[in-house]
Structures are given as structure tokens and as C-alpha cells.
Amino acid sequence: MTPGLLNVDQVAARLQVSRWTVYNLIRSRELPSLTIGRCRRISESALHDYIHRQTEGEAA
């Protein structure tokens, strides 16, 4: 089963941040993404892992 793919707007909505912030996370390689044609996509598992890492960092 393949993981679901989200676009930048969907990720921004889930994180409650701007598109610009999502693109910065992608550029800094904190949030892995892939390009399909001219579209940038983020897997749901990559988003989950990013949130988990941030949550763990806050707890430390």
C-alpha cells in the first residue's frame, strides 16, 4: 500500500502555517518531498515523522 501524498497547501493547513514556511522546511530538508512533473508532494508518513521529531524535540 502506498502512502498518501499531500500538496503544499494541504501540509500548510495541517501544520497551520503558511505555504512559505512549508517550502522553507522542504528547502532545509527538514521535510522530505518529491516532485511529480511540476508538482511538489509530501507523503503523509514524512509529515507524521516531521511532527514526531518536533514533538520529541519539545519534550527534551
Secondary structure by P-SEA (a helix, b strand, c coil): cccccccaaaaaaaacccaaaaaaaaaaccccccccccbbbbcaaaaaaaaaaaaaaaac
